[in-house]
Amino acid sequence: MFERIRQMVIKEFIQVLRDRRMKAIVFLTPILQLLAFGYAVTTDVSDISTALYDLDKSYESRELARRLEASGYFTIRYTPESYREIWDLVDRGKALSAIQIDKGFGSDLKKGIPTSIQIIVDGTDSNTATVAMDYASRIALSFARELTPSAATPVRIDLRTMAWYNPDLKSRNYNVPGVIAIVIMLTCLLLTSMAVVREREIGTMEQLMVTPVRPFELMLGKTIPFALIGFFDMFLVTVLAVLKFSIPLKGSLFVLPLSTGIYLLSVLGIGLFISTISRTQQQALMATFFFYVPAVLLSGFMFPVENMPVLIQYATYINPLRYFLVIIRGIFLKGNGLGILWPQMVSLLVLGILVIALSSLRFRKRLG
């Protein structure tokens, strides 16, 4: 018995080491995931893109801005000249926080008159918004205490915080729309990658090849049903999110399916490509999760892309999930339309066309 077990173990090792695809999955996957967890995946919030609206332009306001940047938590990238510019920066996702210092801030502090600072955060990411407000509040209060003449004098800064788009900072409002993107990707990847491999594994692919069906028609016949399933999942999760979890849907019901269709181009293309490089359903399943796990981790679903190393940030540009998360959260929470979401949609469209073209060429080559 033990000898038979030993021979089976040897046989399995030989099969794994003989197959180049399996070797890549066995040895390359742990390394990539180790790099992802070690360098890219972090819950620390730093370098928060910030807009500073300084109406006072005094030494005190400049010193407060300097301390915000020196903390390492905030990076002042924008200096808007109007409240409307703040709205536009936060609405487009360029600034995750905005700090408004009213006129007379410095003179009021010197005179001991209570003054105010407004902190605005993008509440679509409740975790980052909460941390940003806490950091800004502590820095401002510490700055005020240093200017307080005596311990008996109360702090003279009145902090007023405001969270746009998600006033209660509910993490559910942030996570549930992202689940739609996750479900669509996982379902379509699994179904598409398994479909062609299953035909080849059970021996029916040769029967399809001798029929009058062309490779392009065969590819469409394999992907269209899964695209319809993707749309069904999108509508199902959307209905449950709105009715069951009371997630606000502020955007257009036209933009949501349109962007989903563009997103499906790249997802189905990736699934089709996986099916062409896999010989068995087991390989297809492993390759699917090899792509799926890093795609989720490097999409901004759980961890801000801005906190990742620069090299990893560039790598996320080929991740379709990154773009669709921005789109779907913008539709649900911000009510964004095509005027704001078109850069992400164009990027998704270009990525989808490239992936579909590459997968089609590979698909025809394997059939030939």
C-alpha positions as CSV (number, residue, x, y, z in Angstrom):
1,M,0.0,0.0,0.0
2,F,2.7,2.5,1.0
3,E,4.6,1.6,-2.2
4,R,1.6,2.4,-4.4
5,I,1.1,5.7,-2.5
6,R,4.7,6.6,-3.1
7,Q,4.5,5.8,-6.8
8,M,1.3,8.0,-7.1
9,V,3.1,10.9,-5.4
10,I,6.0,10.6,-7.8
11,K,3.7,10.4,-10.8
12,E,1.9,13.6,-9.7
13,F,5.2,15.5,-9.3
14,I,6.3,14.4,-12.7
15,Q,3.0,15.6,-14.3
16,V,3.2,18.9,-12.6
17,L,6.9,19.5,-13.5
18,R,6.3,18.3,-17.1
19,D,3.5,20.9,-17.8
20,R,4.8,24.4,-18.1
21,R,1.4,26.0,-17.4
22,M,1.1,24.0,-14.2
23,K,4.6,25.0,-13.1
24,A,3.8,28.6,-13.6
25,I,0.6,28.3,-11.5
26,V,2.4,26.3,-8.8
27,F,5.5,28.4,-8.4
28,L,4.6,31.8,-9.8
29,T,1.3,32.3,-8.1
30,P,2.6,32.2,-4.5
31,I,5.4,34.6,-5.4
32,L,3.0,37.2,-7.0
33,Q,0.6,36.9,-4.1
34,L,3.4,37.3,-1.6
35,L,4.5,40.5,-3.4
36,A,0.9,41.7,-3.5
37,F,0.4,41.1,0.3
38,G,3.8,42.3,1.3
39,Y,3.9,45.6,-0.7
40,A,0.6,46.6,-2.3
41,V,-2.0,45.5,0.2
42,T,-2.1,47.9,3.2
43,T,-4.8,49.4,5.4
44,D,-2.7,52.4,6.2
45,V,-4.1,55.7,4.9
46,S,-1.5,58.1,3.7
47,D,-0.9,60.7,1.0
48,I,-4.6,61.6,1.0
49,S,-5.2,63.8,-2.1
50,T,-6.3,67.1,-0.6
51,A,-7.6,70.4,-1.9
52,L,-6.9,73.5,0.3
53,Y,-9.3,76.4,0.0
54,D,-7.4,79.2,1.9
55,L,-9.5,82.4,2.0
56,D,-7.3,83.9,4.8
57,K,-3.8,83.5,3.3
58,S,-2.2,84.4,6.6
59,Y,0.8,83.0,8.3
60,E,-1.5,80.9,10.6
61,S,-3.3,79.4,7.6
62,R,-0.1,78.6,5.8
63,E,1.4,77.1,8.9
64,L,-1.7,74.9,9.3
65,A,-1.4,73.7,5.7
66,R,2.3,73.0,6.2
67,R,1.6,70.8,9.2
68,L,-1.1,68.9,7.4
69,E,1.4,68.0,4.7
70,A,4.2,67.4,7.1
71,S,2.1,64.8,8.9
72,G,2.4,62.5,5.8
73,Y,-1.4,61.9,5.8
74,F,-2.3,64.7,3.4
75,T,-0.9,65.8,0.1
76,I,-2.2,69.2,-1.0
77,R,-2.5,68.8,-4.7
78,Y,-5.1,71.5,-5.4
79,T,-5.6,75.1,-4.3
80,P,-9.1,75.9,-5.6
81,E,-10.3,79.5,-5.8
82,S,-14.0,78.8,-5.2
83,Y,-16.3,76.5,-3.5
84,R,-17.5,75.3,-6.9
85,E,-14.0,74.1,-7.7
86,I,-13.9,72.1,-4.5
87,W,-17.2,70.4,-5.5
88,D,-15.8,69.6,-8.9
89,L,-12.5,68.1,-7.6
90,V,-14.3,65.9,-5.0
91,D,-17.0,65.0,-7.5
92,R,-14.5,63.7,-10.1
93,G,-12.5,61.8,-7.4
94,K,-9.4,64.0,-7.8
95,A,-9.5,65.1,-4.2
96,L,-10.5,62.8,-1.4
97,S,-10.6,65.6,1.1
98,A,-10.9,69.4,1.0
99,I,-10.1,71.9,3.8
100,Q,-11.6,75.4,3.8
101,I,-10.0,78.1,6.0
102,D,-12.2,81.1,6.2
103,K,-11.1,84.7,6.0
104,G,-9.9,86.1,9.3
105,F,-8.7,82.8,10.6
106,G,-5.3,84.2,11.7
107,S,-6.6,87.4,13.2
108,D,-9.3,85.6,15.1
109,L,-6.8,83.3,16.6
110,K,-4.6,86.2,17.7
111,K,-7.6,88.0,19.3
112,G,-8.9,84.9,21.0
113,I,-12.1,85.0,18.9
114,P,-13.5,81.5,18.0
115,T,-12.9,80.7,14.4
116,S,-13.8,77.7,12.2
117,I,-12.3,75.3,9.7
118,Q,-14.4,73.2,7.4
119,I,-13.2,69.7,6.5
120,I,-14.9,68.0,3.5
121,V,-14.3,64.4,2.7
122,D,-15.5,62.0,0.0
123,G,-17.8,59.7,1.9
124,T,-18.0,57.0,-0.8
125,D,-14.9,55.5,0.8
126,S,-16.1,55.5,4.4
127,N,-12.9,54.1,5.8
128,T,-10.6,56.7,4.2
129,A,-13.1,59.5,5.0
130,T,-13.3,58.6,8.7
131,V,-9.5,58.4,9.0
132,A,-9.0,61.7,7.0
133,M,-11.5,63.6,9.3
134,D,-9.8,62.2,12.4
135,Y,-6.3,63.1,11.2
136,A,-7.3,66.6,10.1
137,S,-9.2,67.2,13.4
138,R,-6.2,66.1,15.6
139,I,-3.7,68.2,13.6
140,A,-5.9,71.3,13.7
141,L,-6.7,70.9,17.4
142,S,-3.0,70.4,18.2
143,F,-2.1,73.5,16.2
144,A,-4.8,75.5,18.1
145,R,-3.5,74.3,21.5
146,E,0.0,75.6,20.7
147,L,-1.4,79.0,20.0
148,T,-3.5,79.0,23.2
149,P,-1.9,81.5,25.7
150,S,-2.7,79.4,28.7
151,A,-4.2,76.0,29.7
152,A,-7.2,77.7,31.1
153,T,-8.1,79.3,27.7
154,P,-10.4,77.0,25.7
155,V,-9.4,75.9,22.2
156,R,-10.5,78.6,19.7
157,I,-11.1,76.5,16.6
158,D,-14.5,75.1,15.8
159,L,-14.1,72.2,13.5
160,R,-17.0,71.4,11.2
161,T,-16.8,68.2,9.2
162,M,-19.0,67.2,6.3
163,A,-19.1,63.9,4.4
164,W,-20.5,64.1,0.9
165,Y,-22.3,61.3,-0.9
166,N,-22.3,59.1,2.2
167,P,-23.3,61.3,5.1
168,D,-23.5,58.5,7.7
169,L,-20.2,57.0,6.5
170,K,-21.8,53.5,6.2
171,S,-19.3,51.0,4.9
172,R,-22.2,49.0,3.5
173,N,-22.9,51.9,1.1
174,Y,-19.3,51.7,-0.1
175,N,-18.9,47.9,-0.3
176,V,-22.3,46.7,-1.7
177,P,-21.9,48.5,-5.1
178,G,-18.5,47.0,-5.4
179,V,-20.0,43.5,-4.9
180,I,-21.8,43.9,-8.2
181,A,-18.4,44.3,-10.0
182,I,-17.0,41.4,-8.0
183,V,-19.9,39.0,-8.7
184,I,-19.9,39.8,-12.5
185,M,-16.2,39.2,-12.8
186,L,-16.1,35.9,-10.8
187,T,-19.2,34.4,-12.5
188,C,-18.2,35.3,-16.1
189,L,-14.6,34.3,-15.6
190,L,-15.5,30.9,-14.3
191,L,-18.2,30.2,-16.8
192,T,-16.3,31.4,-19.9
193,S,-13.0,29.8,-18.9
194,M,-14.7,26.4,-18.3
195,A,-16.9,26.4,-21.4
196,V,-14.3,25.8,-24.1
197,V,-12.1,23.6,-21.9
198,R,-15.1,21.4,-21.1
199,E,-15.8,20.8,-24.8
200,R,-12.2,19.9,-25.4
201,E,-11.9,17.7,-22.3
202,I,-14.9,15.6,-23.1
203,G,-14.0,15.3,-26.8
204,T,-16.9,17.3,-28.3
205,M,-14.7,20.2,-29.6
206,E,-13.7,18.1,-32.6
207,Q,-17.4,17.5,-33.4
208,L,-18.0,21.3,-33.3
209,M,-15.0,21.9,-35.6
210,V,-16.4,19.7,-38.4
211,T,-19.7,21.5,-38.4
212,P,-20.4,24.5,-40.6
213,V,-20.1,26.8,-37.6
214,R,-17.3,29.3,-38.0
215,P,-14.8,30.1,-35.2
216,F,-16.2,33.6,-34.8
217,E,-19.7,32.2,-34.5
218,L,-18.6,29.6,-32.0
219,M,-16.9,32.2,-29.9
220,L,-20.0,34.3,-29.8
221,G,-22.1,31.3,-29.0
222,K,-19.8,30.6,-26.0
223,T,-19.8,34.2,-24.7
224,I,-23.2,35.7,-25.3
225,P,-25.0,33.4,-22.8
226,F,-22.5,34.4,-20.1
227,A,-22.9,38.1,-21.0
228,L,-26.6,37.7,-20.4
229,I,-25.9,36.0,-17.1
230,G,-23.7,38.9,-16.2
231,F,-26.5,41.4,-16.9
232,F,-28.9,39.2,-14.9
233,D,-26.5,39.2,-11.9
234,M,-26.1,42.9,-12.2
235,F,-29.8,43.6,-12.1
236,L,-30.4,41.0,-9.3
237,V,-27.7,42.5,-7.0
238,T,-28.8,46.0,-7.8
239,V,-32.4,45.2,-6.8
240,L,-31.3,43.5,-3.6
241,A,-28.9,46.4,-2.8
242,V,-31.7,49.0,-3.1
243,L,-34.6,47.1,-1.6
244,K,-32.8,45.0,1.0
245,F,-29.9,47.1,2.1
246,S,-31.3,50.6,1.2
247,I,-28.3,51.5,-0.8
248,P,-29.0,54.8,-2.6
249,L,-29.0,54.6,-6.4
250,K,-28.6,58.2,-7.4
251,G,-27.4,57.7,-11.0
252,S,-29.0,57.0,-14.3
253,L,-30.5,53.6,-15.0
254,F,-29.2,54.0,-18.5
255,V,-25.5,54.5,-17.6
256,L,-25.5,51.4,-15.4
257,P,-26.2,48.7,-18.0
258,L,-24.2,50.6,-20.6
259,S,-21.1,50.6,-18.4
260,T,-21.8,47.0,-17.4
261,G,-21.8,46.0,-21.1
262,I,-18.4,47.7,-21.7
263,Y,-17.1,46.0,-18.5
264,L,-18.2,42.6,-19.8
265,L,-16.1,43.0,-22.9
266,S,-12.9,42.7,-21.0
267,V,-14.1,40.2,-18.4
268,L,-15.4,37.8,-21.1
269,G,-12.3,38.3,-23.1
270,I,-10.1,37.4,-20.2
271,G,-12.2,34.3,-19.5
272,L,-12.0,33.3,-23.2
273,F,-8.2,33.8,-23.1
274,I,-7.9,31.6,-20.0
275,S,-9.9,28.9,-21.8
276,T,-7.5,28.9,-24.7
277,I,-4.4,28.5,-22.5
278,S,-5.9,25.7,-20.4
279,R,-6.1,22.1,-21.3
280,T,-8.3,20.9,-18.4
281,Q,-11.0,22.3,-16.3
282,Q,-8.8,22.1,-13.3
283,Q,-6.2,24.3,-15.0
284,A,-8.9,26.7,-16.1
285,L,-10.2,27.0,-12.5
286,M,-6.7,27.6,-11.1
287,A,-5.8,30.1,-13.7
288,T,-9.1,31.9,-13.1
289,F,-8.4,32.4,-9.4
290,F,-4.8,33.2,-10.2
291,F,-6.1,36.3,-12.1
292,Y,-9.2,37.0,-9.9
293,V,-7.5,37.3,-6.5
294,P,-4.8,39.9,-7.5
295,A,-7.5,41.7,-9.6
296,V,-9.6,42.2,-6.5
297,L,-6.7,43.2,-4.3
298,L,-5.3,45.7,-6.8
299,S,-8.7,47.2,-7.8
300,G,-9.3,49.6,-4.9
301,F,-12.2,47.5,-3.6
302,M,-10.6,47.0,-0.1
303,F,-7.4,49.1,-0.3
304,P,-6.9,52.5,-1.9
305,V,-4.8,52.3,-5.1
306,E,-3.1,55.6,-4.1
307,N,-1.5,53.9,-1.1
308,M,0.2,51.2,-3.3
309,P,3.8,51.5,-4.6
310,V,4.0,53.5,-7.9
311,L,4.9,50.4,-9.9
312,I,1.9,48.6,-8.7
313,Q,-0.3,51.6,-9.4
314,Y,0.8,51.5,-13.0
315,A,0.0,47.8,-13.1
316,T,-3.6,48.4,-12.0
317,Y,-4.3,50.3,-15.2
318,I,-4.7,47.0,-17.0
319,N,-7.2,45.8,-14.4
320,P,-10.8,46.2,-15.6
321,L,-12.2,46.0,-12.1
322,R,-10.4,49.2,-11.1
323,Y,-12.3,51.2,-13.7
324,F,-15.7,49.6,-13.1
325,L,-15.5,50.2,-9.3
326,V,-15.1,53.9,-9.9
327,I,-18.0,53.8,-12.4
328,I,-20.5,51.8,-10.3
329,R,-19.8,53.7,-7.0
330,G,-20.1,57.0,-8.9
331,I,-23.5,55.9,-10.3
332,F,-24.8,54.6,-6.9
333,L,-23.5,57.2,-4.5
334,K,-22.6,60.3,-6.4
335,G,-25.2,60.2,-9.2
336,N,-22.4,60.6,-11.8
337,G,-23.3,60.5,-15.5
338,L,-21.4,60.1,-18.7
339,G,-20.0,63.6,-18.4
340,I,-17.9,62.5,-15.4
341,L,-17.5,58.8,-16.0
342,W,-16.5,58.9,-19.6
343,P,-12.7,58.6,-19.0
344,Q,-13.2,55.3,-17.1
345,M,-15.7,54.0,-19.7
346,V,-13.3,54.8,-22.6
347,S,-10.5,53.1,-20.7
348,L,-12.6,50.0,-20.2
349,L,-13.7,50.0,-23.8
350,V,-10.2,50.2,-25.1
351,L,-9.0,47.5,-22.7
352,G,-12.0,45.3,-23.6
353,I,-11.4,45.6,-27.4
354,L,-7.7,44.7,-26.9
355,V,-8.5,41.7,-24.7
356,I,-11.3,40.5,-27.1
357,A,-9.0,40.8,-30.1
358,L,-6.1,38.9,-28.4
359,S,-8.5,36.2,-27.2
360,S,-10.1,35.8,-30.6
361,L,-6.8,35.4,-32.3
362,R,-5.8,32.8,-29.7
363,F,-9.2,31.1,-30.0
364,R,-8.9,30.7,-33.8
365,K,-5.4,29.5,-33.5
366,R,-6.3,26.7,-31.1
367,L,-9.3,25.7,-33.2
368,G,-7.1,25.7,-36.3
